[in-house]
Amino acid sequence: MRIAIAEAKAQFADLIRRAEAGEEIELTRYGRPVARLTASPARGNSLIGCAKGQFRLPDDMDEGDDQVADLFRASRILPG
């Protein structure tokens, strides 16, 4: 759909709804295209679990935690 910016101002909320539904709306000034309204590609996509199965944590991942904690305590970042 093509629509002049001046006309789009009065219909902005409706144009946004149409873009969210997948319609591409081209805004024009003096008959020339200047911008497009489209749905955001990230809309509705949850990032939770998006990398599931793409990597594996090493079995020894927790090794060295005490040593790291001791280093923090020695640097006075952690009280204690």
PyMOL Python script that loads the backbone (N, CA, C, O; Angstrom):
from pymol import cmd

cmd.read_pdbstr("""\
ATOM      1  N   MET A   1       0.840  -1.171   0.000  1.00  0.00           N
ATOM      2  CA  MET A   1       0.000   0.000   0.000  1.00  0.00           C
ATOM      3  C   MET A   1       0.889   1.239   0.000  1.00  0.00           C
ATOM      4  O   MET A   1       1.906   1.274   0.693  1.00  0.00           O
ATOM      5  N   ARG A   2       0.519   2.238  -0.760  1.00  0.00           N
ATOM      6  CA  ARG A   2       1.206   3.526  -0.780  1.00  0.00           C
ATOM      7  C   ARG A   2       0.268   4.591  -0.231  1.00  0.00           C
ATOM      8  O   ARG A   2      -0.918   4.615  -0.558  1.00  0.00           O
ATOM      9  N   ILE A   3       0.804   5.466   0.600  1.00  0.00           N
ATOM     10  CA  ILE A   3      -0.017   6.522   1.188  1.00  0.00           C
ATOM     11  C   ILE A   3       0.847   7.756   1.433  1.00  0.00           C
ATOM     12  O   ILE A   3       2.004   7.649   1.839  1.00  0.00           O
ATOM     13  N   ALA A   4       0.271   8.921   1.182  1.00  0.00           N
ATOM     14  CA  ALA A   4       0.980  10.181   1.401  1.00  0.00           C
ATOM     15  C   ALA A   4       1.147  10.414   2.906  1.00  0.00           C
ATOM     16  O   ALA A   4       0.271  10.072   3.701  1.00  0.00           O
ATOM     17  N   ILE A   5       2.274  10.995   3.276  1.00  0.00           N
ATOM     18  CA  ILE A   5       2.556  11.256   4.696  1.00  0.00           C
ATOM     19  C   ILE A   5       1.438  12.077   5.327  1.00  0.00           C
ATOM     20  O   ILE A   5       1.001  11.778   6.439  1.00  0.00           O
ATOM     21  N   ALA A   6       0.976  13.097   4.634  1.00  0.00           N
ATOM     22  CA  ALA A   6      -0.080  13.956   5.181  1.00  0.00           C
ATOM     23  C   ALA A   6      -1.334  13.145   5.505  1.00  0.00           C
ATOM     24  O   ALA A   6      -1.974  13.366   6.533  1.00  0.00           O
ATOM     25  N   GLU A   7      -1.680  12.213   4.632  1.00  0.00           N
ATOM     26  CA  GLU A   7      -2.858  11.367   4.865  1.00  0.00           C
ATOM     27  C   GLU A   7      -2.568  10.329   5.963  1.00  0.00           C
ATOM     28  O   GLU A   7      -3.451   9.988   6.749  1.00  0.00           O
ATOM     29  N   ALA A   8      -1.348   9.842   6.008  1.00  0.00           N
ATOM     30  CA  ALA A   8      -0.966   8.822   6.988  1.00  0.00           C
ATOM     31  C   ALA A   8      -1.062   9.336   8.414  1.00  0.00           C
ATOM     32  O   ALA A   8      -1.351   8.573   9.335  1.00  0.00           O
ATOM     33  N   LYS A   9      -0.820  10.630   8.599  1.00  0.00           N
ATOM     34  CA  LYS A   9      -0.896  11.207   9.950  1.00  0.00           C
ATOM     35  C   LYS A   9      -2.257  10.939  10.590  1.00  0.00           C
ATOM     36  O   LYS A   9      -2.336  10.609  11.773  1.00  0.00           O
ATOM     37  N   ALA A  10      -3.306  11.079   9.822  1.00  0.00           N
ATOM     38  CA  ALA A  10      -4.662  10.890  10.349  1.00  0.00           C
ATOM     39  C   ALA A  10      -5.000   9.422  10.562  1.00  0.00           C
ATOM     40  O   ALA A  10      -5.930   9.107  11.305  1.00  0.00           O
ATOM     41  N   GLN A  11      -4.263   8.518   9.924  1.00  0.00           N
ATOM     42  CA  GLN A  11      -4.567   7.088  10.003  1.00  0.00           C
ATOM     43  C   GLN A  11      -3.451   6.290  10.674  1.00  0.00           C
ATOM     44  O   GLN A  11      -3.383   5.070  10.528  1.00  0.00           O
ATOM     45  N   PHE A  12      -2.590   6.971  11.401  1.00  0.00           N
ATOM     46  CA  PHE A  12      -1.367   6.335  11.898  1.00  0.00           C
ATOM     47  C   PHE A  12      -1.632   5.057  12.694  1.00  0.00           C
ATOM     48  O   PHE A  12      -0.999   4.033  12.434  1.00  0.00           O
ATOM     49  N   ALA A  13      -2.547   5.098  13.650  1.00  0.00           N
ATOM     50  CA  ALA A  13      -2.820   3.911  14.485  1.00  0.00           C
ATOM     51  C   ALA A  13      -3.280   2.739  13.619  1.00  0.00           C
ATOM     52  O   ALA A  13      -2.855   1.604  13.832  1.00  0.00           O
ATOM     53  N   ASP A  14      -4.137   3.009  12.656  1.00  0.00           N
ATOM     54  CA  ASP A  14      -4.614   1.941  11.772  1.00  0.00           C
ATOM     55  C   ASP A  14      -3.478   1.404  10.904  1.00  0.00           C
ATOM     56  O   ASP A  14      -3.391   0.198  10.671  1.00  0.00           O
ATOM     57  N   LEU A  15      -2.612   2.289  10.427  1.00  0.00           N
ATOM     58  CA  LEU A  15      -1.481   1.855   9.604  1.00  0.00           C
ATOM     59  C   LEU A  15      -0.526   0.971  10.406  1.00  0.00           C
ATOM     60  O   LEU A  15       0.010  -0.004   9.878  1.00  0.00           O
ATOM     61  N   ILE A  16      -0.314   1.306  11.669  1.00  0.00           N
ATOM     62  CA  ILE A  16       0.540   0.479  12.529  1.00  0.00           C
ATOM     63  C   ILE A  16      -0.076  -0.905  12.694  1.00  0.00           C
ATOM     64  O   ILE A  16       0.627  -1.910  12.592  1.00  0.00           O
ATOM     65  N   ARG A  17      -1.364  -0.968  12.943  1.00  0.00           N
ATOM     66  CA  ARG A  17      -2.044  -2.277  13.075  1.00  0.00           C
ATOM     67  C   ARG A  17      -1.890  -3.100  11.799  1.00  0.00           C
ATOM     68  O   ARG A  17      -1.650  -4.306  11.858  1.00  0.00           O
ATOM     69  N   ARG A  18      -2.027  -2.451  10.659  1.00  0.00           N
ATOM     70  CA  ARG A  18      -1.903  -3.160   9.380  1.00  0.00           C
ATOM     71  C   ARG A  18      -0.468  -3.658   9.176  1.00  0.00           C
ATOM     72  O   ARG A  18      -0.259  -4.761   8.672  1.00  0.00           O
ATOM     73  N   ALA A  19       0.508  -2.854   9.564  1.00  0.00           N
ATOM     74  CA  ALA A  19       1.905  -3.282   9.452  1.00  0.00           C
ATOM     75  C   ALA A  19       2.166  -4.466  10.374  1.00  0.00           C
ATOM     76  O   ALA A  19       2.852  -5.412   9.986  1.00  0.00           O
ATOM     77  N   GLU A  20       1.628  -4.423  11.585  1.00  0.00           N
ATOM     78  CA  GLU A  20       1.784  -5.547  12.524  1.00  0.00           C
ATOM     79  C   GLU A  20       1.191  -6.828  11.945  1.00  0.00           C
ATOM     80  O   GLU A  20       1.679  -7.924  12.221  1.00  0.00           O
ATOM     81  N   ALA A  21       0.145  -6.691  11.150  1.00  0.00           N
ATOM     82  CA  ALA A  21      -0.507  -7.856  10.543  1.00  0.00           C
ATOM     83  C   ALA A  21       0.248  -8.364   9.319  1.00  0.00           C
ATOM     84  O   ALA A  21      -0.146  -9.361   8.714  1.00  0.00           O
ATOM     85  N   GLY A  22       1.345  -7.674   8.950  1.00  0.00           N
ATOM     86  CA  GLY A  22       2.163  -8.162   7.858  1.00  0.00           C
ATOM     87  C   GLY A  22       2.122  -7.328   6.587  1.00  0.00           C
ATOM     88  O   GLY A  22       2.861  -7.602   5.642  1.00  0.00           O
ATOM     89  N   GLU A  23       1.278  -6.327   6.553  1.00  0.00           N
ATOM     90  CA  GLU A  23       1.201  -5.486   5.352  1.00  0.00           C
ATOM     91  C   GLU A  23       2.364  -4.495   5.336  1.00  0.00           C
ATOM     92  O   GLU A  23       2.723  -3.937   6.374  1.00  0.00           O
ATOM     93  N   GLU A  24       2.943  -4.280   4.175  1.00  0.00           N
ATOM     94  CA  GLU A  24       3.998  -3.280   4.034  1.00  0.00           C
ATOM     95  C   GLU A  24       3.369  -1.992   3.525  1.00  0.00           C
ATOM     96  O   GLU A  24       2.662  -1.988   2.517  1.00  0.00           O
ATOM     97  N   ILE A  25       3.635  -0.901   4.230  1.00  0.00           N
ATOM     98  CA  ILE A  25       3.045   0.387   3.888  1.00  0.00           C
ATOM     99  C   ILE A  25       4.156   1.347   3.504  1.00  0.00           C
ATOM    100  O   ILE A  25       5.088   1.580   4.273  1.00  0.00           O
ATOM    101  N   GLU A  26       4.046   1.901   2.304  1.00  0.00           N
ATOM    102  CA  GLU A  26       5.053   2.830   1.804  1.00  0.00           C
ATOM    103  C   GLU A  26       4.518   4.256   1.955  1.00  0.00           C
ATOM    104  O   GLU A  26       3.439   4.581   1.459  1.00  0.00           O
ATOM    105  N   LEU A  27       5.280   5.091   2.640  1.00  0.00           N
ATOM    106  CA  LEU A  27       4.902   6.481   2.829  1.00  0.00           C
ATOM    107  C   LEU A  27       5.538   7.320   1.725  1.00  0.00           C
ATOM    108  O   LEU A  27       6.710   7.146   1.391  1.00  0.00           O
ATOM    109  N   THR A  28       4.749   8.230   1.168  1.00  0.00           N
ATOM    110  CA  THR A  28       5.244   9.045   0.065  1.00  0.00           C
ATOM    111  C   THR A  28       5.155  10.532   0.408  1.00  0.00           C
ATOM    112  O   THR A  28       4.325  10.963   1.207  1.00  0.00           O
ATOM    113  N   ARG A  29       6.041  11.294  -0.228  1.00  0.00           N
ATOM    114  CA  ARG A  29       6.008  12.757  -0.159  1.00  0.00           C
ATOM    115  C   ARG A  29       6.057  13.242  -1.602  1.00  0.00           C
ATOM    116  O   ARG A  29       6.986  12.926  -2.346  1.00  0.00           O
ATOM    117  N   TYR A  30       5.055  14.004  -1.981  1.00  0.00           N
ATOM    118  CA  TYR A  30       4.945  14.492  -3.355  1.00  0.00           C
ATOM    119  C   TYR A  30       5.001  13.338  -4.364  1.00  0.00           C
ATOM    120  O   TYR A  30       5.570  13.463  -5.449  1.00  0.00           O
ATOM    121  N   GLY A  31       4.393  12.214  -3.971  1.00  0.00           N
ATOM    122  CA  GLY A  31       4.307  11.056  -4.863  1.00  0.00           C
ATOM    123  C   GLY A  31       5.533  10.169  -4.901  1.00  0.00           C
ATOM    124  O   GLY A  31       5.534   9.136  -5.571  1.00  0.00           O
ATOM    125  N   ARG A  32       6.590  10.566  -4.177  1.00  0.00           N
ATOM    126  CA  ARG A  32       7.820   9.755  -4.172  1.00  0.00           C
ATOM    127  C   ARG A  32       7.945   9.000  -2.850  1.00  0.00           C
ATOM    128  O   ARG A  32       7.703   9.575  -1.788  1.00  0.00           O
ATOM    129  N   PRO A  33       8.322   7.716  -2.900  1.00  0.00           N
ATOM    130  CA  PRO A  33       8.478   6.934  -1.664  1.00  0.00           C
ATOM    131  C   PRO A  33       9.614   7.492  -0.801  1.00  0.00           C
ATOM    132  O   PRO A  33      10.700   7.787  -1.300  1.00  0.00           O
ATOM    133  N   VAL A  34       9.345   7.632   0.508  1.00  0.00           N
ATOM    134  CA  VAL A  34      10.373   8.141   1.427  1.00  0.00           C
ATOM    135  C   VAL A  34      10.596   7.224   2.635  1.00  0.00           C
ATOM    136  O   VAL A  34      11.646   7.296   3.274  1.00  0.00           O
ATOM    137  N   ALA A  35       9.626   6.369   2.951  1.00  0.00           N
ATOM    138  CA  ALA A  35       9.773   5.492   4.120  1.00  0.00           C
ATOM    139  C   ALA A  35       8.808   4.316   3.992  1.00  0.00           C
ATOM    140  O   ALA A  35       7.865   4.342   3.201  1.00  0.00           O
ATOM    141  N   ARG A  36       9.079   3.266   4.812  1.00  0.00           N
ATOM    142  CA  ARG A  36       8.198   2.097   4.842  1.00  0.00           C
ATOM    143  C   ARG A  36       7.847   1.761   6.281  1.00  0.00           C
ATOM    144  O   ARG A  36       8.676   1.882   7.182  1.00  0.00           O
ATOM    145  N   LEU A  37       6.617   1.341   6.481  1.00  0.00           N
ATOM    146  CA  LEU A  37       6.192   0.780   7.764  1.00  0.00           C
ATOM    147  C   LEU A  37       6.079  -0.724   7.570  1.00  0.00           C
ATOM    148  O   LEU A  37       5.354  -1.196   6.695  1.00  0.00           O
ATOM    149  N   THR A  38       6.802  -1.470   8.395  1.00  0.00           N
ATOM    150  CA  THR A  38       6.726  -2.933   8.359  1.00  0.00           C
ATOM    151  C   THR A  38       6.748  -3.445   9.788  1.00  0.00           C
ATOM    152  O   THR A  38       7.157  -2.730  10.703  1.00  0.00           O
ATOM    153  N   ALA A  39       6.316  -4.662   9.978  1.00  0.00           N
ATOM    154  CA  ALA A  39       6.354  -5.274  11.300  1.00  0.00           C
ATOM    155  C   ALA A  39       7.808  -5.511  11.700  1.00  0.00           C
ATOM    156  O   ALA A  39       8.656  -5.810  10.859  1.00  0.00           O
ATOM    157  N   SER A  40       8.074  -5.377  12.962  1.00  0.00           N
ATOM    158  CA  SER A  40       9.407  -5.652  13.471  1.00  0.00           C
ATOM    159  C   SER A  40       9.682  -7.141  13.356  1.00  0.00           C
ATOM    160  O   SER A  40       8.826  -7.948  13.721  1.00  0.00           O
ATOM    161  N   PRO A  41      10.863  -7.534  12.855  1.00  0.00           N
ATOM    162  CA  PRO A  41      11.153  -8.964  12.703  1.00  0.00           C
ATOM    163  C   PRO A  41      11.229  -9.686  14.041  1.00  0.00           C
ATOM    164  O   PRO A  41      11.005 -10.895  14.104  1.00  0.00           O
ATOM    165  N   ALA A  42      11.540  -8.963  15.111  1.00  0.00           N
ATOM    166  CA  ALA A  42      11.665  -9.600  16.418  1.00  0.00           C
ATOM    167  C   ALA A  42      10.320  -9.732  17.130  1.00  0.00           C
ATOM    168  O   ALA A  42      10.246 -10.353  18.191  1.00  0.00           O
ATOM    169  N   ARG A  43       9.276  -9.169  16.573  1.00  0.00           N
ATOM    170  CA  ARG A  43       7.974  -9.151  17.239  1.00  0.00           C
ATOM    171  C   ARG A  43       7.477 -10.577  17.483  1.00  0.00           C
ATOM    172  O   ARG A  43       7.344 -11.369  16.550  1.00  0.00           O
ATOM    173  N   GLY A  44       7.209 -10.885  18.734  1.00  0.00           N
ATOM    174  CA  GLY A  44       6.638 -12.174  19.090  1.00  0.00           C
ATOM    175  C   GLY A  44       7.632 -13.305  19.214  1.00  0.00           C
ATOM    176  O   GLY A  44       7.253 -14.412  19.596  1.00  0.00           O
ATOM    177  N   ASN A  45       8.890 -13.064  18.904  1.00  0.00           N
ATOM    178  CA  ASN A  45       9.886 -14.112  19.021  1.00  0.00           C
ATOM    179  C   ASN A  45      10.510 -14.075  20.405  1.00  0.00           C
ATOM    180  O   ASN A  45      11.110 -13.072  20.791  1.00  0.00           O
ATOM    181  N   SER A  46      10.378 -15.139  21.139  1.00  0.00           N
ATOM    182  CA  SER A  46      10.975 -15.230  22.459  1.00  0.00           C
ATOM    183  C   SER A  46      12.410 -15.718  22.334  1.00  0.00           C
ATOM    184  O   SER A  46      12.706 -16.614  21.543  1.00  0.00           O
ATOM    185  N   LEU A  47      13.292 -15.127  23.115  1.00  0.00           N
ATOM    186  CA  LEU A  47      14.682 -15.562  23.105  1.00  0.00           C
ATOM    187  C   LEU A  47      14.934 -16.725  24.059  1.00  0.00           C
ATOM    188  O   LEU A  47      15.995 -17.347  24.011  1.00  0.00           O
ATOM    189  N   ILE A  48      13.979 -17.018  24.913  1.00  0.00           N
ATOM    190  CA  ILE A  48      14.144 -18.108  25.870  1.00  0.00           C
ATOM    191  C   ILE A  48      14.193 -19.433  25.113  1.00  0.00           C
ATOM    192  O   ILE A  48      13.252 -19.802  24.411  1.00  0.00           O
ATOM    193  N   GLY A  49      15.293 -20.126  25.269  1.00  0.00           N
ATOM    194  CA  GLY A  49      15.468 -21.425  24.632  1.00  0.00           C
ATOM    195  C   GLY A  49      15.877 -21.377  23.168  1.00  0.00           C
ATOM    196  O   GLY A  49      15.897 -22.411  22.501  1.00  0.00           O
ATOM    197  N   CYS A  50      16.203 -20.197  22.657  1.00  0.00           N
ATOM    198  CA  CYS A  50      16.498 -20.089  21.220  1.00  0.00           C
ATOM    199  C   CYS A  50      17.791 -20.794  20.820  1.00  0.00           C
ATOM    200  O   CYS A  50      17.970 -21.113  19.645  1.00  0.00           O
ATOM    201  N   ALA A  51      18.697 -21.046  21.765  1.00  0.00           N
ATOM    202  CA  ALA A  51      19.960 -21.713  21.431  1.00  0.00           C
ATOM    203  C   ALA A  51      19.992 -23.159  21.926  1.00  0.00           C
ATOM    204  O   ALA A  51      21.050 -23.789  21.947  1.00  0.00           O
ATOM    205  N   LYS A  52      18.844 -23.674  22.318  1.00  0.00           N
ATOM    206  CA  LYS A  52      18.784 -25.036  22.842  1.00  0.00           C
ATOM    207  C   LYS A  52      19.359 -26.029  21.836  1.00  0.00           C
ATOM    208  O   LYS A  52      18.973 -26.059  20.668  1.00  0.00           O
ATOM    209  N   GLY A  53      20.295 -26.839  22.331  1.00  0.00           N
ATOM    210  CA  GLY A  53      20.901 -27.867  21.503  1.00  0.00           C
ATOM    211  C   GLY A  53      22.029 -27.378  20.608  1.00  0.00           C
ATOM    212  O   GLY A  53      22.603 -28.175  19.865  1.00  0.00           O
ATOM    213  N   GLN A  54      22.360 -26.106  20.654  1.00  0.00           N
ATOM    214  CA  GLN A  54      23.398 -25.578  19.779  1.00  0.00           C
ATOM    215  C   GLN A  54      24.791 -25.599  20.417  1.00  0.00           C
ATOM    216  O   GLN A  54      25.793 -25.433  19.722  1.00  0.00           O
ATOM    217  N   PHE A  55      24.854 -25.799  21.720  1.00  0.00           N
ATOM    218  CA  PHE A  55      26.154 -25.916  22.370  1.00  0.00           C
ATOM    219  C   PHE A  55      26.000 -26.768  23.618  1.00  0.00           C
ATOM    220  O   PHE A  55      24.889 -27.000  24.095  1.00  0.00           O
ATOM    221  N   ARG A  56      27.124 -27.228  24.139  1.00  0.00           N
ATOM    222  CA  ARG A  56      27.122 -28.086  25.321  1.00  0.00           C
ATOM    223  C   ARG A  56      28.112 -27.515  26.327  1.00  0.00           C
ATOM    224  O   ARG A  56      29.251 -27.203  25.980  1.00  0.00           O
ATOM    225  N   LEU A  57      27.676 -27.383  27.563  1.00  0.00           N
ATOM    226  CA  LEU A  57      28.559 -26.898  28.617  1.00  0.00           C
ATOM    227  C   LEU A  57      29.495 -28.023  29.033  1.00  0.00           C
ATOM    228  O   LEU A  57      29.076 -29.178  29.107  1.00  0.00           O
ATOM    229  N   PRO A  58      30.747 -27.705  29.304  1.00  0.00           N
ATOM    230  CA  PRO A  58      31.688 -28.748  29.722  1.00  0.00           C
ATOM    231  C   PRO A  58      31.330 -29.292  31.104  1.00  0.00           C
ATOM    232  O   PRO A  58      30.785 -28.574  31.942  1.00  0.00           O
ATOM    233  N   ASP A  59      31.641 -30.566  31.331  1.00  0.00           N
ATOM    234  CA  ASP A  59      31.323 -31.204  32.605  1.00  0.00           C
ATOM    235  C   ASP A  59      32.063 -30.558  33.774  1.00  0.00           C
ATOM    236  O   ASP A  59      31.570 -30.579  34.903  1.00  0.00           O
ATOM    237  N   ASP A  60      33.235 -29.988  33.519  1.00  0.00           N
ATOM    238  CA  ASP A  60      34.030 -29.401  34.596  1.00  0.00           C
ATOM    239  C   ASP A  60      33.811 -27.886  34.735  1.00  0.00           C
ATOM    240  O   ASP A  60      34.669 -27.178  35.263  1.00  0.00           O
ATOM    241  N   MET A  61      32.679 -27.403  34.267  1.00  0.00           N
ATOM    242  CA  MET A  61      32.417 -25.969  34.269  1.00  0.00           C
ATOM    243  C   MET A  61      32.490 -25.346  35.664  1.00  0.00           C
ATOM    244  O   MET A  61      32.918 -24.200  35.803  1.00  0.00           O
ATOM    245  N   ASP A  62      32.082 -26.077  36.690  1.00  0.00           N
ATOM    246  CA  ASP A  62      32.062 -25.531  38.046  1.00  0.00           C
ATOM    247  C   ASP A  62      33.407 -25.627  38.764  1.00  0.00           C
ATOM    248  O   ASP A  62      33.577 -25.059  39.843  1.00  0.00           O
ATOM    249  N   GLU A  63      34.342 -26.330  38.182  1.00  0.00           N
ATOM    250  CA  GLU A  63      35.649 -26.452  38.827  1.00  0.00           C
ATOM    251  C   GLU A  63      36.338 -25.091  38.861  1.00  0.00           C
ATOM    252  O   GLU A  63      36.289 -24.334  37.892  1.00  0.00           O
ATOM    253  N   GLY A  64      36.977 -24.794  39.986  1.00  0.00           N
ATOM    254  CA  GLY A  64      37.683 -23.528  40.114  1.00  0.00           C
ATOM    255  C   GLY A  64      36.854 -22.419  40.731  1.00  0.00           C
ATOM    256  O   GLY A  64      37.357 -21.313  40.924  1.00  0.00           O
ATOM    257  N   ASP A  65      35.582 -22.692  41.049  1.00  0.00           N
ATOM    258  CA  ASP A  65      34.741 -21.658  41.645  1.00  0.00           C
ATOM    259  C   ASP A  65      35.308 -21.156  42.975  1.00  0.00           C
ATOM    260  O   ASP A  65      35.273 -19.956  43.247  1.00  0.00           O
ATOM    261  N   ASP A  66      35.826 -22.058  43.798  1.00  0.00           N
ATOM    262  CA  ASP A  66      36.389 -21.643  45.083  1.00  0.00           C
ATOM    263  C   ASP A  66      37.604 -20.745  44.873  1.00  0.00           C
ATOM    264  O   ASP A  66      37.797 -19.767  45.594  1.00  0.00           O
ATOM    265  N   GLN A  67      38.409 -21.086  43.888  1.00  0.00           N
ATOM    266  CA  GLN A  67      39.600 -20.281  43.595  1.00  0.00           C
ATOM    267  C   GLN A  67      39.186 -18.871  43.135  1.00  0.00           C
ATOM    268  O   GLN A  67      39.796 -17.885  43.550  1.00  0.00           O
ATOM    269  N   VAL A  68      38.184 -18.775  42.306  1.00  0.00           N
ATOM    270  CA  VAL A  68      37.706 -17.470  41.830  1.00  0.00           C
ATOM    271  C   VAL A  68      37.145 -16.666  43.008  1.00  0.00           C
ATOM    272  O   VAL A  68      37.409 -15.469  43.124  1.00  0.00           O
ATOM    273  N   ALA A  69      36.376 -17.316  43.875  1.00  0.00           N
ATOM    274  CA  ALA A  69      35.828 -16.629  45.042  1.00  0.00           C
ATOM    275  C   ALA A  69      36.944 -16.115  45.939  1.00  0.00           C
ATOM    276  O   ALA A  69      36.850 -15.003  46.459  1.00  0.00           O
ATOM    277  N   ASP A  70      37.999 -16.904  46.131  1.00  0.00           N
ATOM    278  CA  ASP A  70      39.152 -16.462  46.939  1.00  0.00           C
ATOM    279  C   ASP A  70      39.812 -15.235  46.314  1.00  0.00           C
ATOM    280  O   ASP A  70      40.224 -14.320  47.027  1.00  0.00           O
ATOM    281  N   LEU A  71      39.912 -15.212  44.992  1.00  0.00           N
ATOM    282  CA  LEU A  71      40.503 -14.058  44.313  1.00  0.00           C
ATOM    283  C   LEU A  71      39.665 -12.795  44.518  1.00  0.00           C
ATOM    284  O   LEU A  71      40.211 -11.711  44.721  1.00  0.00           O
ATOM    285  N   PHE A  72      38.339 -12.937  44.464  1.00  0.00           N
ATOM    286  CA  PHE A  72      37.477 -11.786  44.729  1.00  0.00           C
ATOM    287  C   PHE A  72      37.637 -11.297  46.165  1.00  0.00           C
ATOM    288  O   PHE A  72      37.738 -10.095  46.411  1.00  0.00           O
ATOM    289  N   ARG A  73      37.660 -12.237  47.113  1.00  0.00           N
ATOM    290  CA  ARG A  73      37.821 -11.841  48.519  1.00  0.00           C
ATOM    291  C   ARG A  73      39.152 -11.128  48.725  1.00  0.00           C
ATOM    292  O   ARG A  73      39.216 -10.145  49.462  1.00  0.00           O
ATOM    293  N   ALA A  74      40.203 -11.604  48.092  1.00  0.00           N
ATOM    294  CA  ALA A  74      41.533 -10.995  48.243  1.00  0.00           C
ATOM    295  C   ALA A  74      41.555  -9.596  47.634  1.00  0.00           C
ATOM    296  O   ALA A  74      42.346  -8.755  48.061  1.00  0.00           O
ATOM    297  N   SER A  75      40.712  -9.334  46.653  1.00  0.00           N
ATOM    298  CA  SER A  75      40.711  -8.013  46.009  1.00  0.00           C
ATOM    299  C   SER A  75      39.773  -7.044  46.719  1.00  0.00           C
ATOM    300  O   SER A  75      39.659  -5.883  46.325  1.00  0.00           O
ATOM    301  N   ARG A  76      39.100  -7.522  47.769  1.00  0.00           N
ATOM    302  CA  ARG A  76      38.176  -6.728  48.594  1.00  0.00           C
ATOM    303  C   ARG A  76      36.896  -6.313  47.839  1.00  0.00           C
ATOM    304  O   ARG A  76      36.192  -5.395  48.259  1.00  0.00           O
ATOM    305  N   ILE A  77      36.612  -6.986  46.747  1.00  0.00           N
ATOM    306  CA  ILE A  77      35.339  -6.724  46.051  1.00  0.00           C
ATOM    307  C   ILE A  77      34.203  -7.343  46.853  1.00  0.00           C
ATOM    308  O   ILE A  77      33.129  -6.754  46.970  1.00  0.00           O
ATOM    309  N   LEU A  78      34.437  -8.526  47.406  1.00  0.00           N
ATOM    310  CA  LEU A  78      33.428  -9.164  48.245  1.00  0.00           C
ATOM    311  C   LEU A  78      33.832  -9.003  49.714  1.00  0.00           C
ATOM    312  O   LEU A  78      34.999  -9.185  50.060  1.00  0.00           O
ATOM    313  N   PRO A  79      32.893  -8.669  50.553  1.00  0.00           N
ATOM    314  CA  PRO A  79      33.243  -8.596  51.991  1.00  0.00           C
ATOM    315  C   PRO A  79      33.511  -9.980  52.536  1.00  0.00           C
ATOM    316  O   PRO A  79      32.934 -10.969  52.084  1.00  0.00           O
ATOM    317  N   GLY A  80      34.399 -10.033  53.518  1.00  0.00           N
ATOM    318  CA  GLY A  80      34.540 -11.318  54.142  1.00  0.00           C
ATOM    319  C   GLY A  80      35.900 -11.715  54.440  1.00  0.00           C
ATOM    320  O   GLY A  80      36.122 -12.801  54.976  1.00  0.00           O
TER     321      GLY A  80
END
""", "prot")
cmd.dss("prot")
cmd.show_as("cartoon", "prot")
cmd.util.cbc("prot")
cmd.orient("prot")
